[in-house]
Each structure stands twice: as structure tokens, then as C-alpha cells.
Amino acid sequence: MLVLPLYLAADNISEGQHLYKQTCVSCHGEDGQGNKQLQFVVKPRNLTKSILTMAQMEKVITYGGMHYGAHSDIMPGFQSVYTKEQIYELTQYVYKTFAKGRDKRVEKLLGEVDLTPMSEDKMLHTGKKIFKRNCSLCHGILGDGKDSIYIKNSKANQGFIYPYNLQKILLSEQQIFLYIKYGGHFWGADKKDMPSWKKKYNDKELRCVAKFVIETIVAKQ
């Protein structure tokens, strides 16, 4: 009889809940919506709005936010604190307790997208123009979030912003599209540093940006 490891067998929600209360609740709160009282420059994510899949969430919990492009170490990695099995159980609890509506939410929004066919060359050309005109102001020309105009200005007025290093992000092309369209706050960020672009650009244009990011910034790494 094949016996699966504990973390691949029946979900151990009680153990995951214990780990959450022990480690995560002080930042993300009992309800997963984030502790707004913390005096952090970058506030903890609202887990009930997360765009991450369960597999992506497990990676972030394991290695931390900076490993995947964050410019703040507010979300640490727990690979040296918990075993692989414990991280799996913690992820199961977080996802099934707070982000259980994530798949339906993403599926619904993707179902509303204008999927008019476009050639890949045209998409990359259009995406590059829009990225250079708008996104590079925060994320930089290379997408690494360094030395951009807004970062230099924010350092000068002590209102530093933390744009992601897009070269390291976990998101798929579809997820990038949704993040650009609806903005960071819609997906659980406390601030609106990453705005929604749906009023300025249509779906086809935003799809171009997502393809440009995934194929010329992320894919090169």
C-alpha cells in the first residue's frame, strides 16, 4: 500500500492554523486582512484579496518576498524556520481559509477580457511603448525597480516607494495583466502605489504590456 507523506495526504488544517497563529497573525491579522496598526512603510498584504495561486503562495512563504522581486523585506522566508511539510500545511491553511475565493475571482475577471487576436510582434511593440512611457517611471527601463525617476524623487522627499523588481516576479502573463488592469490595492496591497490602468488603456493594450513584461523582462532571467 502506497503511503503518502503527511503533507501530501489529508490536509492538516489544525497544524497550519497553529503555525499561522504562531508566525503570521501579528502581521496579517486573525482575519487575514492585514494589521493596519503596524507602523511599517509597506503594510502586510490582505490575504483575502491575493492574486497568488496556492503554489505561488507556498514559494513566497518559503523564500520570502524579496526573493520574488519585493524591495522590502517585510515578508520573510521561512525555509530555515519550518520544514517543507510545515510550510505546505501553513500554505494550505492560509489559502483555504483566506484566499478560497481567489480562483473564481480570477476566472470571472479573465472571462470578461477582450481577447481580440493580435500578432506577437505588434503586441511586443505596443507593450514596449506603454512600458517605457508609464511603467519605467517606477520600475525602471530594465524593470528591476532601480534608479527610476519616481524612486529618486521619493528618496528626496522621504516618501520612498517600493516598486517590484519585475525580473523576479512569480506572476504569469494573465496575472500580470490583471494586476496592471486593477492595481495593487485591488489585489491586497495596502497602498495604491501600483495604480489601476484600466481607465487609460484598454484590454488589448494592457495585454500587450503583460506580454512584453513576461517575454522580455522576466524571460531573460
Salt bridges, closest charged atoms under 4 A:
ASP11 OD2 - LYS96 NZ 2.16
ASP103 OD1 - ARG102 NH1 2.95
GLU112 OE2 - LYS108 NZ 2.77
GLU173 OE2 - LYS211 NZ 3.71
ASP203 OD1 - LYS181 NZ 2.97
GLU215 OE2 - LYS211 NZ 2.95
